Structures are given as structure tokens and as C-alpha cells.
């Protein structure tokens, strides 16, 4: 628990520092769809912190997909992992890249 004055903050899900490449799909400020390769800096069951070459917008809904081929078998299921829908909550520029904190619309299990 982190205490700041009278305000305390508890995380429901623990953050894990892991860099995972992923595709971000969304629409830019002109309404044109984009698909960019990015990576996570950390992730939890409720969200992630990403670094992206594409400029995102606060409150934008984006789709995240991990670009890994999965074997198709009865053991692993017939289809890959569906895209994860997320809302952009915080943004910070870092040179020509953008750091974005996103919240998953449905927490990971």
C-alpha cells in the first residue's frame, strides 16, 4: 500500500515488469485506422504501461494483440488469443516515443 498524505492507494493486481512486443490497433485523430508495433514496460491483470511510436489520445479505446504464432491443437484451443480492448488513461512523451498507461476494459484472468 502506498500512502500519500491522507490518500492511500491499493492495487488490485500486482504489476509485473516485462517487455512484450504487441500490436496496437486504433483510430487516429482523423478517424483513420492504424496498426503499430509497440511493447509493454509492465503489465498487470487490470492494465499495462506501453511504449509506442504512434501518438495516442487520452480515453481512446485501442486493441492490443500479441504477435506470436500459436500452435493449433486441441490442447491449446483452435484459435489464438483474442485482442485485448483497453482505454488510454495516461500519456507521457519521451523523445519520439510515447508512454501510455492503459486500463483493460475486461481484467485479465
DRENTORKOL-3810 file (N, C-alpha, C; in nm, 4 decimals):
REM DRENTORKOL-3810
@n.u->0.0848; n.v->-0.1164; n.w->0.0000; ca.u->0.0000; ca.v->0.0000; ca.w->0.0000; c.u->0.0896; c.v->0.1230; c.w->0.0000
@n.u->0.0553; n.v->0.2217; n.w->-0.0792; ca.u->0.1282; ca.v->0.3469; ca.w->-0.0884; c.u->0.0454; c.v->0.4555; c.w->-0.0217
@n.u->0.1051; n.v->0.5234; n.w->0.0741; ca.u->0.0324; ca.v->0.6276; ca.w->0.1459; c.u->0.0895; c.v->0.7633; c.w->0.1059
@n.u->0.0007; n.v->0.8554; n.w->0.0673; ca.u->0.0390; ca.v->0.9904; ca.w->0.0278; c.u->-0.0536; c.v->1.0868; c.w->0.1018
@n.u->-0.0068; n.v->1.1448; n.w->0.2137; ca.u->-0.0941; ca.v->1.2304; ca.w->0.2950; c.u->-0.2077; c.v->1.1477; c.w->0.3515
@n.u->-0.3323; n.v->1.1910; n.w->0.3308; ca.u->-0.4486; ca.v->1.1170; ca.w->0.3769; c.u->-0.5010; c.v->1.0198; c.w->0.2720
@n.u->-0.4366; n.v->1.0202; n.w->0.1542; ca.u->-0.4826; ca.v->0.9355; ca.w->0.0441; c.u->-0.4017; c.v->0.8057; c.w->0.0413
@n.u->-0.4693; n.v->0.6938; n.w->0.0357; ca.u->-0.3990; ca.v->0.5659; ca.w->0.0224; c.u->-0.4446; c.v->0.4987; c.w->-0.1059
@n.u->-0.3514; n.v->0.4278; n.w->-0.1671; ca.u->-0.3793; ca.v->0.3619; ca.w->-0.2944; c.u->-0.3438; c.v->0.2137; c.w->-0.2814
@n.u->-0.4344; n.v->0.1268; n.w->-0.3228; ca.u->-0.4089; ca.v->-0.0166; ca.w->-0.3237; c.u->-0.4311; c.v->-0.0680; c.w->-0.4639
@n.u->-0.3416; n.v->-0.1503; n.w->-0.5090; ca.u->-0.3559; ca.v->-0.2119; ca.w->-0.6396; c.u->-0.4255; c.v->-0.3454; c.w->-0.6226
@n.u->-0.5252; n.v->-0.3679; n.w->-0.7057; ca.u->-0.5970; ca.v->-0.4944; ca.w->-0.7030; c.u->-0.5114; c.v->-0.6048; c.w->-0.7655
@n.u->-0.4310; n.v->-0.5664; n.w->-0.8676; ca.u->-0.3439; ca.v->-0.6597; ca.w->-0.9375; c.u->-0.2003; c.v->-0.6090; c.w->-0.9288
@n.u->-0.1080; n.v->-0.6992; n.w->-0.9033; ca.u->0.0330; ca.v->-0.6631; ca.w->-0.8942; c.u->0.0902; c.v->-0.6392; c.w->-1.0339
@n.u->0.1752; n.v->-0.5360; n.w->-1.0475; ca.u->0.2431; ca.v->-0.5079; ca.w->-1.1741; c.u->0.3623; c.v->-0.6009; c.w->-1.1898
@n.u->0.3823; n.v->-0.6460; n.w->-1.3125; ca.u->0.4974; ca.v->-0.7296; ca.w->-1.3450; c.u->0.5772; c.v->-0.6563; c.w->-1.4518
@n.u->0.7045; n.v->-0.6313; n.w->-1.4257; ca.u->0.7897; ca.v->-0.5656; ca.w->-1.5251; c.u->0.8281; c.v->-0.6685; c.w->-1.6303
@n.u->0.7706; n.v->-0.6525; n.w->-1.7475; ca.u->0.8002; ca.v->-0.7451; ca.w->-1.8570; c.u->0.7809; c.v->-0.6711; c.w->-1.9888
@n.u->0.8754; n.v->-0.6893; n.w->-2.0793; ca.u->0.8657; ca.v->-0.6268; ca.w->-2.2106; c.u->0.8137; c.v->-0.7301; c.w->-2.3094
@n.u->0.6917; n.v->-0.7055; n.w->-2.3569; ca.u->0.6264; ca.v->-0.7950; ca.w->-2.4517; c.u->0.5935; c.v->-0.7139; c.w->-2.5773
@n.u->0.6400; n.v->-0.7595; n.w->-2.6950; ca.u->0.6002; ca.v->-0.6881; ca.w->-2.8162; c.u->0.4516; c.v->-0.7105; c.w->-2.8421
@n.u->0.3846; n.v->-0.6079; n.w->-2.8923; ca.u->0.2431; ca.v->-0.6210; ca.w->-2.9252; c.u->0.2046; c.v->-0.5219; c.w->-3.0330
@n.u->0.0932; n.v->-0.5516; n.w->-3.0978; ca.u->0.0380; ca.v->-0.4598; ca.w->-3.1960; c.u->-0.0702; c.v->-0.3772; c.w->-3.1287
@n.u->-0.0694; n.v->-0.2464; n.w->-3.1565; ca.u->-0.1748; ca.v->-0.1561; ca.w->-3.1123; c.u->-0.2568; c.v->-0.1203; c.w->-3.2350
@n.u->-0.3876; n.v->-0.1396; n.w->-3.2250; ca.u->-0.4781; ca.v->-0.1007; ca.w->-3.3336; c.u->-0.5761; c.v->0.0018; c.w->-3.2775
@n.u->-0.5984; n.v->0.1067; n.w->-3.3538; ca.u->-0.6920; ca.v->0.2107; ca.w->-3.3122; c.u->-0.7217; c.v->0.3037; c.w->-3.4278
@n.u->-0.7751; n.v->0.4213; n.w->-3.3969; ca.u->-0.8032; ca.v->0.5241; ca.w->-3.4980; c.u->-0.7339; c.v->0.6522; c.w->-3.4558
@n.u->-0.6688; n.v->0.7187; n.w->-3.5528; ca.u->-0.6018; ca.v->0.8441; ca.w->-3.5212; c.u->-0.7027; c.v->0.9585; c.w->-3.5122
@n.u->-0.6537; n.v->1.0799; n.w->-3.4900; ca.u->-0.7444; ca.v->1.1944; ca.w->-3.4711; c.u->-0.8222; c.v->1.2299; c.w->-3.5981
@n.u->-0.7824; n.v->1.1738; n.w->-3.7150; ca.u->-0.8565; ca.v->1.1942; ca.w->-3.8404; c.u->-0.9587; c.v->1.0821; c.w->-3.8635
@n.u->-0.9607; n.v->0.9817; n.w->-3.7748; ca.u->-1.0519; ca.v->0.8692; ca.w->-3.7908; c.u->-0.9949; c.v->0.7572; c.w->-3.8761
@n.u->-0.8675; n.v->0.7693; n.w->-3.9157; ca.u->-0.8020; ca.v->0.6670; ca.w->-3.9964; c.u->-0.7479; c.v->0.5566; c.w->-3.9062
@n.u->-0.7765; n.v->0.4325; n.w->-3.9406; ca.u->-0.7299; ca.v->0.3196; ca.w->-3.8601; c.u->-0.5780; c.v->0.3044; c.w->-3.8733
@n.u->-0.5130; n.v->0.2700; n.w->-3.7614; ca.u->-0.3685; ca.v->0.2460; ca.w->-3.7624; c.u->-0.3387; c.v->0.1132; c.w->-3.6949
@n.u->-0.2224; n.v->0.0578; n.w->-3.7267; ca.u->-0.1714; ca.v->-0.0645; ca.w->-3.6653; c.u->-0.0225; c.v->-0.0421; c.w->-3.6457
@n.u->0.0236; n.v->-0.0412; n.w->-3.5209; ca.u->0.1635; ca.v->-0.0126; ca.w->-3.4884; c.u->0.2205; c.v->-0.1204; c.w->-3.3972
@n.u->0.3482; n.v->-0.1490; n.w->-3.4153; ca.u->0.4181; ca.v->-0.2405; ca.w->-3.3261; c.u->0.4699; c.v->-0.1599; c.w->-3.2076
@n.u->0.4429; n.v->-0.2065; n.w->-3.0867; ca.u->0.4840; ca.v->-0.1392; ca.w->-2.9638; c.u->0.5327; c.v->-0.2470; c.w->-2.8667
@n.u->0.5540; n.v->-0.2094; n.w->-2.7410; ca.u->0.5882; ca.v->-0.3094; ca.w->-2.6393; c.u->0.5420; c.v->-0.2621; c.w->-2.5027
@n.u->0.5213; n.v->-0.3589; n.w->-2.4135; ca.u->0.4859; ca.v->-0.3255; ca.w->-2.2762; c.u->0.6132; c.v->-0.2945; c.w->-2.1981
@n.u->0.5994; n.v->-0.2129; n.w->-2.0947; ca.u->0.7061; ca.v->-0.1913; ca.w->-1.9977; c.u->0.6739; c.v->-0.2670; c.w->-1.8701
@n.u->0.5444; n.v->-0.2698; n.w->-1.8373; ca.u->0.4949; ca.v->-0.3528; ca.w->-1.7282; c.u->0.3484; c.v->-0.3831; c.w->-1.7562
@n.u->0.2993; n.v->-0.4845; n.w->-1.6870; ca.u->0.1618; ca.v->-0.5297; ca.w->-1.7107; c.u->0.1042; c.v->-0.5840; c.w->-1.5807
@n.u->-0.0268; n.v->-0.5725; n.w->-1.5661; ca.u->-0.0980; ca.v->-0.6321; ca.w->-1.4530; c.u->-0.2267; c.v->-0.6912; c.w->-1.5085
@n.u->-0.3070; n.v->-0.7501; n.w->-1.4250; ca.u->-0.4335; ca.v->-0.8056; ca.w->-1.4696; c.u->-0.5340; c.v->-0.6991; c.w->-1.5097
@n.u->-0.5076; n.v->-0.5746; n.w->-1.4709; ca.u->-0.6015; ca.v->-0.4660; ca.w->-1.4964; c.u->-0.5549; c.v->-0.3685; c.w->-1.6043
@n.u->-0.4259; n.v->-0.3712; n.w->-1.6390; ca.u->-0.3769; ca.v->-0.2773; ca.w->-1.7381; c.u->-0.2301; c.v->-0.2967; c.w->-1.7677
@n.u->-0.1735; n.v->-0.1997; n.w->-1.8412; ca.u->-0.0331; ca.v->-0.2088; ca.w->-1.8800; c.u->0.0215; c.v->-0.0692; c.w->-1.9045
@n.u->0.1539; n.v->-0.0608; n.w->-1.9013; ca.u->0.2221; ca.v->0.0605; ca.w->-1.9421; c.u->0.2959; c.v->0.0250; c.w->-2.0697
@n.u->0.2720; n.v->0.1034; n.w->-2.1763; ca.u->0.3237; ca.v->0.0740; ca.w->-2.3091; c.u->0.4156; c.v->0.1842; c.w->-2.3570
@n.u->0.5041; n.v->0.1486; n.w->-2.4496; ca.u->0.5809; ca.v->0.2484; ca.w->-2.5223; c.u->0.5460; c.v->0.2282; c.w->-2.6688
@n.u->0.5070; n.v->0.3366; n.w->-2.7350; ca.u->0.4539; ca.v->0.3288; ca.w->-2.8704; c.u->0.5109; c.v->0.4383; c.w->-2.9596
@n.u->0.5366; n.v->0.4069; n.w->-3.0875; ca.u->0.5789; ca.v->0.5107; ca.w->-3.1809; c.u->0.4605; c.v->0.5948; c.w->-3.2306
@n.u->0.3383; n.v->0.5493; n.w->-3.2026; ca.u->0.2186; ca.v->0.6179; ca.w->-3.2505; c.u->0.1626; c.v->0.7083; c.w->-3.1403
@n.u->0.1184; n.v->0.8250; n.w->-3.1785; ca.u->0.0589; ca.v->0.9181; ca.w->-3.0834; c.u->-0.0836; c.v->0.8732; c.w->-3.0504
@n.u->-0.1086; n.v->0.8447; n.w->-2.9241; ca.u->-0.2403; ca.v->0.8007; ca.w->-2.8783; c.u->-0.3130; c.v->0.9189; c.w->-2.8149
@n.u->-0.4428; n.v->0.9024; n.w->-2.7912; ca.u->-0.5233; ca.v->1.0075; ca.w->-2.7296; c.u->-0.5798; c.v->0.9582; c.w->-2.5967
@n.u->-0.5891; n.v->1.0492; n.w->-2.5007; ca.u->-0.6473; ca.v->1.0169; ca.w->-2.3703; c.u->-0.7903; c.v->0.9672; c.w->-2.3898
@n.u->-0.8294; n.v->0.8627; n.w->-2.3206; ca.u->-0.9616; ca.v->0.7981; ca.w->-2.3241; c.u->-0.9891; c.v->0.7214; c.w->-2.4531
@n.u->-0.8931; n.v->0.7153; n.w->-2.5444; ca.u->-0.9090; ca.v->0.6386; ca.w->-2.6682; c.u->-0.9182; c.v->0.4896; c.w->-2.6358
@n.u->-1.0042; n.v->0.4172; n.w->-2.7073; ca.u->-1.0123; ca.v->0.2712; ca.w->-2.6951; c.u->-0.9222; c.v->0.2119; c.w->-2.8019
@n.u->-0.8298; n.v->0.1257; n.w->-2.7590; ca.u->-0.7387; ca.v->0.0601; ca.w->-2.8516; c.u->-0.7492; c.v->-0.0905; c.w->-2.8338
@n.u->-0.6970; n.v->-0.1626; n.w->-2.9310; ca.u->-0.6958; ca.v->-0.3081; ca.w->-2.9285; c.u->-0.5506; c.v->-0.3535; c.w->-2.9258
@n.u->-0.5163; n.v->-0.4432; n.w->-2.8341; ca.u->-0.3800; ca.v->-0.4943; ca.w->-2.8190; c.u->-0.3753; c.v->-0.6418; c.w->-2.8577
@n.u->-0.2785; n.v->-0.6771; n.w->-2.9423; ca.u->-0.2632; ca.v->-0.8161; ca.w->-2.9859; c.u->-0.1165; c.v->-0.8551; c.w->-2.9771
@n.u->-0.0880; n.v->-0.9691; n.w->-2.9175; ca.u->0.0493; ca.v->-1.0191; ca.w->-2.9090; c.u->0.0792; c.v->-1.0953; c.w->-3.0378
@n.u->0.1848; n.v->-1.0533; n.w->-3.1125; ca.u->0.2149; ca.v->-1.1152; ca.w->-3.2413; c.u->0.2957; c.v->-1.2438; c.w->-3.2284
@n.u->0.2352; n.v->-1.3475; n.w->-3.1752; ca.u->0.3041; ca.v->-1.4748; ca.w->-3.1589; c.u->0.2211; c.v->-1.5858; c.w->-3.2220
@n.u->0.2797; n.v->-1.6600; n.w->-3.3160; ca.u->0.2046; ca.v->-1.7716; ca.w->-3.3734; c.u->0.1856; c.v->-1.8802; c.w->-3.2682
@n.u->0.0646; n.v->-1.9264; n.w->-3.2574; ca.u->0.0336; ca.v->-2.0316; ca.w->-3.1616; c.u->-0.0019; c.v->-2.1592; c.w->-3.2367
@n.u->0.0411; n.v->-2.2733; n.w->-3.1831; ca.u->0.0034; ca.v->-2.3986; ca.w->-3.2484; c.u->-0.1465; c.v->-2.4207; c.w->-3.2381
@n.u->-0.2039; n.v->-2.4728; n.w->-3.3438; ca.u->-0.3473; ca.v->-2.5045; ca.w->-3.3423; c.u->-0.3612; c.v->-2.6521; c.w->-3.3062
@n.u->-0.4110; n.v->-2.6757; n.w->-3.1870; ca.u->-0.4320; ca.v->-2.8130; ca.w->-3.1430; c.u->-0.5421; c.v->-2.8132; c.w->-3.0384
@n.u->-0.5926; n.v->-2.9311; n.w->-3.0098; ca.u->-0.6976; ca.v->-2.9436; ca.w->-2.9092; c.u->-0.6464; c.v->-2.8996; c.w->-2.7720
@n.u->-0.5182; n.v->-2.9217; n.w->-2.7462; ca.u->-0.4598; ca.v->-2.8866; ca.w->-2.6168; c.u->-0.4585; c.v->-2.7350; c.w->-2.5940
@n.u->-0.4274; n.v->-2.6557; n.w->-2.6983; ca.u->-0.4163; ca.v->-2.5107; ca.w->-2.6855; c.u->-0.5381; c.v->-2.4368; c.w->-2.7375
@n.u->-0.6351; n.v->-2.5077; n.w->-2.7914; ca.u->-0.7523; ca.v->-2.4427; ca.w->-2.8490; c.u->-0.7308; c.v->-2.4190; c.w->-2.9976
@n.u->-0.8375; n.v->-2.3996; n.w->-3.0677; ca.u->-0.8294; ca.v->-2.3857; ca.w->-3.2131; c.u->-0.7972; c.v->-2.2453; c.w->-3.2603
@n.u->-0.8129; n.v->-2.1454; n.w->-3.1755; ca.u->-0.7829; ca.v->-2.0092; ca.w->-3.2194; c.u->-0.6858; c.v->-1.9434; c.w->-3.1231
@n.u->-0.6182; n.v->-1.8394; n.w->-3.1698; ca.u->-0.5243; ca.v->-1.7672; ca.w->-3.0851; c.u->-0.5965; c.v->-1.6823; c.w->-2.9828
@n.u->-0.5192; n.v->-1.6109; n.w->-2.9048; ca.u->-0.5745; ca.v->-1.5222; ca.w->-2.8033; c.u->-0.6436; c.v->-1.4042; c.w->-2.8712
@n.u->-0.7664; n.v->-1.3754; n.w->-2.8349; ca.u->-0.8356; ca.v->-1.2608; ca.w->-2.8964; c.u->-0.7704; c.v->-1.1296; c.w->-2.8534
@n.u->-0.7870; n.v->-1.0222; n.w->-2.9325; ca.u->-0.7316; ca.v->-0.8922; ca.w->-2.8940; c.u->-0.7866; c.v->-0.8463; c.w->-2.7588
@n.u->-0.7054; n.v->-0.7723; n.w->-2.6871; ca.u->-0.7432; ca.v->-0.7161; ca.w->-2.5576; c.u->-0.7838; c.v->-0.5709; c.w->-2.5809
@n.u->-0.9030; n.v->-0.5347; n.w->-2.5410; ca.u->-0.9512; ca.v->-0.3973; ca.w->-2.5546; c.u->-0.9060; c.v->-0.3174; c.w->-2.4324
@n.u->-0.8563; n.v->-0.1961; n.w->-2.4568; ca.u->-0.8052; ca.v->-0.1137; ca.w->-2.3472; c.u->-0.8373; c.v->0.0332; c.w->-2.3721
@n.u->-0.8442; n.v->0.1085; n.w->-2.2631; ca.u->-0.8674; ca.v->0.2535; ca.w->-2.2696; c.u->-0.7388; c.v->0.3236; c.w->-2.2253
@n.u->-0.6957; n.v->0.4240; n.w->-2.3015; ca.u->-0.5769; ca.v->0.5020; ca.w->-2.2684; c.u->-0.6115; c.v->0.5938; c.w->-2.1508
@n.u->-0.5371; n.v->0.5798; n.w->-2.0407; ca.u->-0.5647; ca.v->0.6579; ca.w->-1.9195; c.u->-0.4638; c.v->0.7706; c.w->-1.8959
@n.u->-0.3347; n.v->0.7464; n.w->-1.9234; ca.u->-0.2316; ca.v->0.8489; ca.w->-1.9038; c.u->-0.1332; c.v->0.8441; c.w->-2.0203
@n.u->-0.0791; n.v->0.9616; n.w->-2.0558; ca.u->0.0168; ca.v->0.9734; ca.w->-2.1658; c.u->0.1356; c.v->1.0569; c.w->-2.1222
@n.u->0.2540; n.v->1.0220; n.w->-2.1751; ca.u->0.3746; ca.v->1.0990; ca.w->-2.1478; c.u->0.4683; c.v->1.0815; c.w->-2.2671
@n.u->0.5172; n.v->1.1924; n.w->-2.3208; ca.u->0.6109; ca.v->1.1864; ca.w->-2.4335; c.u->0.7513; c.v->1.1615; c.w->-2.3816
@n.u->0.8266; n.v->1.0818; n.w->-2.4576; ca.u->0.9659; ca.v->1.0537; ca.w->-2.4256; c.u->1.0424; c.v->1.0506; c.w->-2.5578
@n.u->1.0919; n.v->1.1667; n.w->-2.6006; ca.u->1.1587; ca.v->1.1760; ca.w->-2.7298; c.u->1.0579; c.v->1.1555; c.w->-2.8413
@n.u->1.0871; n.v->1.0620; n.w->-2.9328; ca.u->0.9940; ca.v->1.0351; ca.w->-3.0434; c.u->0.8985; c.v->0.9206; c.w->-3.0106
@n.u->0.9014; n.v->0.8736; n.w->-2.8876; ca.u->0.8121; ca.v->0.7665; ca.w->-2.8440; c.u->0.7143; c.v->0.8223; c.w->-2.7422
@n.u->0.6049; n.v->0.7476; n.w->-2.7212; ca.u->0.5038; ca.v->0.7898; ca.w->-2.6246; c.u->0.4825; c.v->0.6789; c.w->-2.5225
@n.u->0.4812; n.v->0.7156; n.w->-2.3954; ca.u->0.4491; ca.v->0.6214; ca.w->-2.2891; c.u->0.2997; c.v->0.6351; c.w->-2.2609
@n.u->0.2309; n.v->0.5229; n.w->-2.2554; ca.u->0.0863; ca.v->0.5249; ca.w->-2.2318; c.u->0.0513; c.v->0.4233; c.w->-2.1246
@n.u->-0.0279; n.v->0.4662; n.w->-2.0279; ca.u->-0.0838; ca.v->0.3746; ca.w->-1.9288; c.u->-0.2252; c.v->0.3422; c.w->-1.9769
@n.u->-0.2550; n.v->0.2131; n.w->-1.9916; ca.u->-0.3867; ca.v->0.1721; ca.w->-2.0394; c.u->-0.4546; c.v->0.0830; c.w->-1.9367
@n.u->-0.5858; n.v->0.0902; n.w->-1.9349; ca.u->-0.6684; ca.v->0.0060; ca.w->-1.8476; c.u->-0.7477; c.v->-0.0893; c.w->-1.9356
@n.u->-0.7382; n.v->-0.2189; n.w->-1.9071; ca.u->-0.8123; ca.v->-0.3166; ca.w->-1.9849; c.u->-0.9617; c.v->-0.3013; c.w->-1.9569
@n.u->-1.0432; n.v->-0.3097; n.w->-2.0616; ca.u->-1.1880; ca.v->-0.2977; ca.w->-2.0428; c.u->-1.2417; c.v->-0.4160; c.w->-1.9640
@n.u->-1.1767; n.v->-0.5317; n.w->-1.9783; ca.u->-1.2120; ca.v->-0.6514; ca.w->-1.9012; c.u->-1.0816; c.v->-0.7029; c.w->-1.8405
@n.u->-1.0684; n.v->-0.7060; n.w->-1.7061; ca.u->-0.9447; ca.v->-0.7522; ca.w->-1.6442; c.u->-0.9051; c.v->-0.8925; c.w->-1.6908
@n.u->-0.7746; n.v->-0.9153; n.w->-1.7001; ca.u->-0.7233; ca.v->-1.0463; ca.w->-1.7390; c.u->-0.7394; c.v->-1.1431; c.w->-1.6229
@n.u->-0.7634; n.v->-1.2662; n.w->-1.6556; ca.u->-0.7790; ca.v->-1.3698; ca.w->-1.5512; c.u->-0.6651; c.v->-1.4667; c.w->-1.5556
END
